[in-house]
Amino acid sequence: MCGSHRPHTALLLSDVRPPSPHPHRVHIPRISQPCGEAMEEAQSIHAVIAAAYQLLHALSLPPHEADAGPERLAHAERTVQLLARWGGSPELQAAGLLHKFMCMGSLSSQMLAQHCGERTAFLCEQYRRLLHEPPPTQRGRTRARRRIQLFVAAYCDPELAFLAVAEAWARFQAIREGESAQRAGFLEEGRHILGPFLEMLGMQALKDELDSWLGEVSPVDPALTEALVQWLEPHLPDAQVVPQPYHRAGDAPVRRDQPPAGPTGPLDIVLVAPTEEACYRLLYRLHRIPGLQPVEGALMDQMGHGRLNGRRGLLTACVATHQGRRYRVHFRLCTPEMEEVNQWGLAALHMRRRLALSVPGAWWNRAAEGYAQIQAAPMGDLPDYLWVFSPQGQLFRFHRGCTVVDFAYALHTDLAEQCQRFYINDEQVAPNTVLHHLDLVALELDPRAPGPQESWLNAARTTRARTAIARYLRRRRRGADQGQRILDRRHQELSRYYGFNIPEHRLGDALAQAMRHLQVNRTAELLAEVAAGHLNPDRILHPLFAGEILRQVEVPAELGLRPHQLQLAQCCRPRIGDDIVGIPYQRHGKVMRLRIHRQGCERLRSDVLPMPLQWRLQPDFKTLAQLEVTAFNEDGLLGDALACIYQMLPRVTLHRVEATARHGTAHMRFTLEAESETVVQAIADALAHLPGRQVADVRPMRLPPSEIEGLLNADRAFMNPYTRLPVSDREMFFGRTRELTRLTEWLLSNVGNIWLVGQKRVGKTSLLLHLKRHHLQEQGFVPVYIDCQLLGNPAHVNLFFELASLLYGELQADPRVGELGPPLRALFQQQPAVQLIQYLRSVQGRLGTNRLVLLLDEFSRTSDAYAHGQLDRSFFDGWRGLLQEVTPAISVIAVVQQKAWDQVRERARIDLEDPCWQLMELGETLVLRPLEEADVRRLIEWPMRNFLTYSPDIVAYVARLTGSSPFVIQAFCRALVSHLTRNNRREVQRADIDAVRGEFLASGENLFAHYLDMIRGGVGSQVCFAIAQAAVAHGDAPVAWEALRAALPHLEASRIQHALDELCRCDILAEAPARHWRFVSLLFAQWCALYGR
């Protein structure tokens, strides 16, 4: 191998002198004299190296460094041995011995220059300045900053780079032979620092050895390579066939349809020819060897202009058929001088063979100019013109203010359009991140990346980047328009075929589902895929039609099949009314899937007996249709449209009206039943020509079967407005006038943080939903509701990132915020609170004068997690800092359970530094109490005022049973409405209420779980149960203090009084009159009397 030639003889440094009488002197080894043919050359080396050892012999180390002296010397000897083996100059070897001691301050530059020459002193001084001293404070990870230091050293002087490599390689050799704990610690340095630096220098021989140790490459089977070499050599007699020892991905692209080459990857073989011309002739013969098939598109000519690290040659890939097996083989054809550079890179020119060879395209051709550019400004600075590194060590020039997007387009437009993520100094960053001097910038590429976004256009500063992004966005918009036309045309074809239309909102849901399945971020990108032919529109549309058809198939009940186990055959696509059969697919004798075919389909299997099926009976409507109208939004538009329909009475029945307006465009949807198609068409024509109105489109649509069923069920159903879930409808939200007024005043006064505290099921979530959907929007705020229960386990998730993600999910439909893009998880790995602050500011910046209000439900989960050791105080410190930073631009209303609030206050009495209480001290606090009496009566009577009849006594009785808890009222009234519906009665009588009361007194009812959670255990439960027994025994009369003391003689009076105060504070009991107590909810009192003992 060409690497065996060495211009300098390696020194033998094994003998060591006896211990020095000076305890802090370094023990200096004796230098054995070279002999034989190397004597003359060794003598020339001896002077510099001997001077270095003599200098060390006279060196005194400080006491705190004395113990490390022998170890440092041993490491220095290994470094010198490596440099000698690689052919380093005597001055470089001397620097390898002395540089660490100079970095320690034990040697001066003048002393080195005096004893070992100016060159050795220069190398040691530059090593100390560039590689030993820590870099200035700069963003990013430490390993990236170390790589930047090494890149700068390589541009400064090649021998300085070799010194750094030898020092790291000596450490690697020692660690490779050491303990496993040491090896584990070197993994990151080897993978992220030394490996990339060797790649930059082109020292592939060392990098392969390192990658093998790291597990990045695997050894090749020697028997296999030997067999291939023996097979190839007779066909290539003028070439030297050199198999490579490791499996690598190679440089030549290979099509995915080619067979694998073995268990771990393609084989790499180097073919060495004497001249470049011989290499081209060798390529010609190689592609004509029988049994060797060239891979199309795999040929790359890097002979004249190689890669950045000097690698050159002709690259090709072939599929070899040998001894009945097929192997993928990568070939590199080059001359001996090229191969020396391919294996050793810059070291082939400055060490080893010291080739006087021109290497076109290598970075070191302009190293001096590059170093001058590097020295133009300090690392991390923002000069007018700055330079950044690529991962391969190439320098790129930008003006101040340029971003990572500009870097991507400076590399190549195609690469930029495939960029998935941006990295600066090994940390993921946003597209608008500004470049600093000597940043290390990298791109994560993915062929399926969504491509440039509008936010990229805002981030780009160079003309090249902005022009390319604008061109891409225009092309994508044209593609999206074409894709929408293709989708609409196919929708019309399927609608005509099946006889009904799919509503617009269902199409939107299908597009969203396809985007999630294909991992596409925007609808325009999905439509562009349709336009390009990469996505068949039937994949989006046909499942909608198939689902409607399958709903109408009557499947035998004994099969026990669920809807997802039915499939509509694509070969014959049966329609409603066709004769159909089912082809069952069984497993272990049970039908697992049923495919619906048209009877007589040519694709029916002859070995499977079809199962006759029939259609479900259809509801008897006349002509059902839906008219979708798009028009310019003006006052009175909906009234004029309804007038056109009412003119057709009684020939038409209007079932449903839906209308929305956005950005000046009105969308109206009328669902109606007409006596004929002619009537429907007449109404459509009248709507299209509304006098004085600008109507853009009127589309008559046939309703799908599911919509027809829903319409039929809606006519038959009796609506029950009550719910046991949080209230979201404005019509079912009662009371809270005082609370809404107070919250509005605080927000208008720029209060940044509000705590909403209350017992369970008192209506905190309902209040937040009302604020979000109705109240705050009317006040000009932008409310965002976030349920902290959806954040996951606080111990296992990044809460700041999850909050940002839920925020984006709520606002992504807003065109002002949609272009901001979702938060990036990697950015939140470090300083997550700071990242959330920046993200919130970005959102608020796009909202303009409309203030963002975060509505955080169940925020007390964080204090509970802290109490259980699942969350540390850093979260609360970060959240406290966030509130202080974003106020008053952004406000936060956070819900805290009363129990959690009390626990935090109790901990604060013991620990004044409790982070939960330090956070909850910020801002205003609003305690939510149960409903007032008038609101209780309205909630009972008002929602069903047009359907049910209540007498005042009945309303009072229900109010006494349920108390003032909105949850208990909603649950009781819901059961009452259902009871009356089942009995087909509208007048509410006491017997109906007693029947419902009996249902709630069943032992399995969990209506009172929130009450029991407040009184569970201790004196409170005993007091509750005693009052309940007395109240039921005396007809709901208040229980006096004397009676209670008599019922609980074993308890101290002070403890009973304290329990009474707590139960009244929790609104379970009420004191009326003085020193008399009764339950707020008679129903709960009766439940306690039944199950309290």
ZADOTOR-708529 format. One record per residue (C-alpha): residue in three letters; x, y, z. Coordinates in steps of 0.5 Angstrom, whole numbers, plus 500, padded with zeros to 3 digits. Example, Ala and Ser with C-alpha at 12.3 -4.5 7.8 and 13.67 -1.06 7.14 Angstrom:
residues 2
ala525491516
ser527498514
END
This chain:
residues 1093
met500500500
cys503507499
gly502509506
ser508504508
his513510505
arg515514511
pro520520510
his522520517
thr524515522
ala519514528
leu523515535
leu523509540
leu521512547
ser520506551
asp526507556
val525512562
arg530515566
pro530514574
pro526518578
ser529525579
pro531528586
his526534585
pro519532586
his516536581
arg520535575
val518531569
his521524569
ile524525562
pro525518557
arg532517554
ile532517546
ser534510543
gln539511538
pro536509531
cys541504527
gly542502520
glu540506514
ala535510518
met541513522
glu543519518
glu536521518
ala535520525
gln541524527
ser537530523
ile531529527
his535528534
ala537535535
val530538535
ile527532539
ala532532544
ala532539545
ala524538546
tyr526533552
gln532537555
leu527543555
leu522538559
his527536563
ala529542566
leu521544567
ser518545574
leu511544575
pro506547580
pro505543586
his497542584
glu500539577
ala505535579
asp501528580
ala499529573
gly506530570
pro507523568
glu500522565
arg501528561
leu508526559
ala505519557
his500522553
ala505526549
glu509521547
arg503517544
thr502523540
val509524538
gln509517536
leu503518532
leu506524528
ala512520527
arg508514524
trp504519519
gly511523517
gly510529521
ser516534521
pro521534527
glu518541529
leu511538529
gln513532533
ala516537538
ala510541538
gly506534540
leu511533546
leu511540548
his504544547
lys500541553
phe505544558
met505551554
cys498551555
met499549562
gly503556563
ser509552564
leu513554558
ser513560554
ser513562547
gln520565547
met523559551
leu520554546
ala523559540
gln530559543
his530551544
cys526548539
gly525553533
glu520559531
arg516553528
thr515549534
ala513555538
phe508558533
leu505551533
cys504551540
glu502558541
gln497557536
tyr494551539
arg494554546
arg490560543
leu485557538
leu484550541
his486550548
glu482557550
pro475556551
pro471559545
pro467566547
thr460565549
gln456563543
arg449559542
gly449552541
arg452546544
thr459545546
arg461539542
ala459544536
arg463550538
arg469545539
arg468543532
ile468550530
gln475551533
leu478545530
phe475548523
val479554525
ala485551526
ala485547520
tyr484554516
cys490557520
asp495551519
pro495544516
glu500542521
leu496545527
ala490540525
phe494534525
leu497536532
ala489536534
val488530530
ala494526533
glu492529540
ala485526540
trp487520536
ala492518542
arg487519547
phe482515543
gln487509542
ala488509550
ile481509551
arg479504546
glu484499550
gly481502557
glu475501561
ser468501558
ala466507562
gln472511559
arg469508552
ala462510553
gly465517555
phe468518548
leu462516544
glu460523543
glu466526542
gly468521537
arg461521533
his460529533
ile467532534
leu473527531
gly469524526
pro467530522
phe474533523
leu477527520
glu472527514
met473535513
leu481533513
gly480527508
met483522513
gln478517511
ala483511513
leu483514520
lys475515520
asp474508518
glu477505524
leu473510528
asp467509525
ser468501526
trp469502533
leu463507534
gly459502530
glu457506524
val460501519
ser461494519
pro467489517
val466486510
asp466478510
pro474477508
ala472470504
leu467474500
thr471480498
glu477475496
ala472471492
leu470477488
val477480487
gln479473484
trp473473480
leu475481478
glu482480477
pro482476470
his478481467
leu482487469
pro489485468
asp492492468
ala488495475
gln490493482
val483491485
val483493493
pro477491497
gln475496502
pro475493509
tyr468496511
his461497509
arg459504507
ala454507504
gly458509498
asp458516494
ala454513488
pro447513488
val443506487
arg436505485
arg432502491
asp429497486
gln436494486
pro438488490
pro442488497
ala449486497
gly450482503
pro447482510
thr450490512
gly451494506
pro454495499
leu461492498
asp466498496
ile472496491
val478501489
leu480500482
val487503481
ala490505474
pro496508473
thr493514469
glu487518469
glu486516461
ala487509464
cys482510469
tyr477511463
arg479505459
leu478501465
leu471504466
tyr469501459
arg472494461
leu468494467
his461495465
arg462490460
ile464484464
pro459478464
gly455478470
leu456485472
gln450489471
pro451497471
val446501475
glu443506471
gly444513474
ala450511478
leu456514474
met459520477
asp465523474
gln469526480
met476526476
gly477533474
his473536480
gly473532487
arg469533493
leu471538498
asn476534502
gly480532496
arg476525494
arg476524487
gly475518482
leu470515477
leu464513481
thr460507479
ala455502482
cys454495479
val450489481
ala455483481
thr452476480
his457471483
gln456463484
gly449464484
arg448470488
arg447477487
tyr451483490
arg451490490
val458493489
his461500489
phe467502485
arg472508485
leu477508479
cys483513481
thr490513480
pro495511486
glu496519487
met489520488
glu488514492
glu493516497
val489523497
asn482519498
gln485515504
trp489521507
gly487527505
leu491533507
ala496529510
ala498526504
leu500533502
his503535508
met506529511
arg506521509
arg508522501
arg508529501
leu505529494
ala506535490
leu499534487
ser494539485
val487537488
pro481541485
gly475543489
ala479542496
trp477547501
trp485547503
asn486551496
arg484557499
ala485556506
ala490562507
glu484567504
gly479563509
tyr483564515
ala483571513
gln476571513
ile475568519
gln479573523
ala475578520
ala471578527
pro470575533
met466568534
gly459569535
asp459577533
leu455580528
pro459584523
asp457587516
tyr459581513
leu460574516
trp462567515
val459561517
phe461554516
ser458548513
pro458541517
gln464539512
gly468545514
gln466550508
leu466557509
phe460561506
arg459569506
phe453573508
his451580510
arg449581517
gly441579518
cys441573514
thr438567516
val438560516
val434560510
asp439564506
phe444559508
ala440553505
tyr439557498
ala446558498
leu448551498
his443549493
thr435550491
asp434543491
leu437542498
ala433548501
glu426545498
gln428538501
cys429542508
gln425539514
arg429542520
phe435547521
tyr440547526
ile445552528
asn451549532
asp447542533
glu441546536
gln435546532
val432553530
ala427557527
pro427559520
asn428566522
thr434565526
val439570524
leu446567523
his452569527
his460569525
leu463562525
asp456559526
leu456551524
val450551520
ala446544518
leu440542514
glu436536516
leu433533509
asp427529507
pro425528500
arg418528503
ala419535507
pro413540506
gly418545502
pro418553503
gln413556507
glu410563507
ser414564514
trp421562510
leu419568505
asn419573511
ala425570514
ala430570507
arg434576506
thr438575500
thr435576493
arg437569491
ala433566497
arg427570496
thr426569489
ala427562489
ile422561495
ala417566491
arg417562485
tyr416555489
leu410558492
arg407561486
arg408554483
arg405551489
arg399555489
arg398554481
gly399546483
ala394547489
asp388550484
gln389545479
gly389540484
gln382543487
arg379543480
ile381535479
leu378534486
asp372537484
arg371534477
arg372527480
his367529486
gln362531481
glu363524477
leu362520483
ser356524485
arg353523479
tyr355515479
tyr352514486
gly346519486
phe348523492
asn353529494
ile358529500
pro357535504
glu363540504
his364540511
arg365532510
leu370534504
gly374538509
asp374533514
ala377528509
leu382532506
ala385533514
gln385526515
ala389525508
met394530511
arg395527517
his396520514
leu401523509
gln404528514
val403534510
asn402540514
arg398544509
thr392543504
ala395547499
glu401542499
leu396536499
leu392539493
ala399540489
glu400532490
val394531487
ala395536481
ala402532480
gly399525480
his402523486
leu396522490
asn389519486
pro383523488
asp379517489
arg384515495
ile380522498
leu373521496
his372514495
pro372512502
leu366518503
phe362515498
ala363508500
gly362509507
glu355512505
ile353506501
leu355501506
arg351504512
gln345502507
val347495507
glu343490511
val348485514
pro345479518
ala346480525
glu349473527
leu355475523
gly356480529
leu360485524
arg362492526
pro362498520
his369498519
gln369490518
leu365492511
gln368494505
leu366496498
ala369492492
gln373497488
cys372493482
cys364493481
arg363499486
pro355497487
arg350503488
ile344503492
gly339499489
asp343494485
asp343486487
ile349485492
val352479495
gly358479500
ile364475500
pro366473507
tyr373473509
gln374468515
arg379466521
his378460525
gly371459522
lys369466524
val367472519
met372477520
arg371482514
leu365482509
arg367485502
ile360488498
his360486491
arg355487485
gln352480483
gly355478477
cys361481478
glu367478474
arg372479480
leu368474484
arg372468486
ser369461484
asp372458490
val368462495
leu360462496
pro357469496
met352471501
pro346474499
leu345481502
gln339486501
trp339494502
arg336497508
leu329500507
gln329508506
pro325513509
asp319515505
phe321523503
lys319526497
thr325530494
leu330532499
ala335536497
gln341541499
leu342548496
glu349551497
val349558496
thr355563496
ala354570495
phe357577497
asn355578505
glu350584505
asp345586510
gly338582509
leu341577505
leu339571509
gly332574509
asp331575502
ala334568500
leu328565505
ala323569502
cys325565495
ile323559499
tyr317561502
gln314563496
met314556494
leu310554500
pro306549501
arg310545495
val316545499
thr318544507
leu324547510
his328543514
arg334546516
val338553515
glu346554516
ala349560514
thr356563516
ala360569513
arg367570513
his371576510
gly365579506
thr363572503
ala356569506
his355561505
met348559506
arg346552506
phe338550506
thr336543507
leu329542504
glu324537502
ala320539495
glu314535492
ser319534485
glu326536482
thr322541478
val321545485
val328545487
gln331547481
ala326553481
ile328555488
ala335554485
asp334559479
ala330564484
leu336564489
ala341565483
his338571481
leu336575487
pro334582486
gly340587488
arg344581491
gln351579488
val350571488
ala356567486
asp354560486
val348556487
arg349548488
pro343544488
met346537492
arg343530493
leu343529500
pro347522502
pro344517506
ser347519513
glu344526512
ile337523510
glu337519517
gly340524521
leu334529518
leu329523520
asn332522527
ala332530528
asp324530527
arg323524531
ala327526537
phe326530543
met331535545
asn334534552
pro338541553
tyr341539560
thr348535560
arg353532565
leu358535562
pro361542562
val356547559
ser358550552
asp352553549
arg350560551
glu343558552
met345554558
phe349558561
phe346562567
gly348567572
arg356569573
thr354576572
arg358578578
glu364574576
leu364576568
thr364583570
arg370582575
leu374578570
thr372583564
glu375589569
trp381586570
leu383584563
leu381591561
ser386594566
asn391589564
val392584569
gly396579567
asn394573571
ile388571574
trp387565579
leu380562578
val379558584
gly373553586
gln370547589
lys369541584
arg363541579
val362548581
gly362551574
lys369553573
thr370549566
ser363552564
leu365559565
leu372558561
leu368555555
his363561556
leu369566556
lys372563550
arg366562545
his362568547
his364573552
leu371575551
gln371575543
glu365580544
gln370584548
gly375584543
phe380579546
val383572543
pro381567548
val385560547
tyr382554552
ile387549554
asp385543558
cys391541562
gln389534563
leu391533555
leu398535557
gly400528559
asn404526565
pro408532568
ala414527570
his414525562
val413531558
asn415538557
leu409542559
phe412548556
phe412545549
glu405541550
leu402548552
ala405551545
ser403545541
leu395546544
leu396553543
tyr398553536
gly392547535
glu387552537
leu389558533
gln392554527
ala385556523
asp386563524
pro389566518
arg393571522
val397565526
gly397559521
glu403562517
leu407562524
gly407554524
pro407549530
pro412550535
leu419545534
arg420540540
ala427541539
leu427548541
phe424547547
gln429542550
gln433548553
gln430554556
pro423551555
ala420557558
val424562554
gln422559548
leu414559550
ile415566551
gln418568544
tyr412563541
leu407567545
arg410574543
ser410571536
val403569536
gln401576539
gly405580534
arg400577529
leu394578533
gly395586533
thr391590537
asn387584539
arg390581546
leu391574547
val388571553
leu390564555
leu384560559
leu388554563
asp383549565
glu385544571
phe392548572
ser392545579
arg395539576
thr402542576
ser401543584
asp399536585
ala405533581
tyr410538585
ala407535591
his408528589
gly415529586
gln413529579
leu415536577
asp421540580
arg421547582
ser424549575
phe417549572
phe414554577
asp420559577
gly420558569
trp412560569
arg413565574
gly418569569
leu413567563
leu408571567
gln412577568
glu415577561
val408577557
thr404581562
pro400586560
ala401584552
ile398577554
ser393575560
val392568563
ile386565567
ala388559570
val383554574
val385551581
gln381546585
gln380549592
lys383543595
ala389544591
trp389551593
asp388550600
gln394545600
val399550597
arg397555602
glu398550608
arg405548605
ala407555605
arg406556612
ile411551613
asp416553607
leu416560605
glu420558599
asp414554596
pro415555589
cys407553588
trp405559593
gln410564590
leu407563583
met400563586
glu401570589
leu402573583
gly396577580
glu388577582
thr384571585
leu377570584
val373564588
leu367561584
arg361560589
pro355556587
leu349559583
glu345564587
glu338563588
ala335566582
asp340563577
val338556580
arg331557579
arg332560572
leu336554570
ile331549572
glu325552569
trp328556563
pro331551558
met324547557
arg319553558
asn316552551
phe316544553
leu314543560
thr310546565
tyr313547572
ser309550578
pro312555583
asp312549588
ile315544583
val321549582
ala322550589
tyr322543591
val327541585
ala331547588
arg331544595
leu333537592
thr339540588
gly342545592
ser346551588
ser351546585
pro350547577
phe352540576
val347537580
ile342541577
gln344539570
ala344532572
phe337532576
cys334536570
arg337532565
ala334525568
leu327529569
val326531562
ser328524560
his323521565
leu317525562
thr319524555
arg319516556
asn312517559
asn310522554
arg308528559
arg309535559
glu306537566
val311536571
gln308533578
arg311531584
ala311524583
asp315525577
ile321528581
asp320523587
ala321518581
val327521579
arg330522586
gly329515587
glu334514581
phe339518584
leu339515591
ala341508588
ser348506591
gly351506584
glu350513582
asn356518582
leu353524582
phe355526589
ala363524588
his365531589
tyr362532595
leu364526598
asp371528596
met371534600
ile368530607
arg372524606
gly375521613
gly376525619
val371529623
gly367532617
ser364526615
gln362524622
val358531622
cys355530615
phe352523617
ala350526624
ile346532621
ala343528615
gln340522620
ala337528624
ala335532618
val331526615
ala328524621
his325531622
gly323532615
asp328537613
ala328541619
pro335545621
val339541626
ala341545632
trp348545636
glu345541642
ala342536638
leu349535634
arg353535640
ala348529643
ala349525637
leu357526637
pro359526644
his366523643
leu368529639
glu370535642
ala366541641
ser372545638
arg373540633
ile366539631
gln365547630
his371547626
ala368541621
leu362545621
asp366552619
glu369548613
leu363544611
cys359551610
arg365554607
cys365548602
asp357550601
ile355543603
leu352546609
ala348552611
glu347555617
ala340558618
pro338560623
ala344561628
arg347555631
his342551626
trp345547620
arg342544614
phe344541608
val344545602
ser342539597
leu336535600
leu338530595
phe345529598
ala342529605
gln338523604
trp344520600
cys348521606
ala342518611
leu342512607
tyr349510606
gly353514611
arg353509616
END
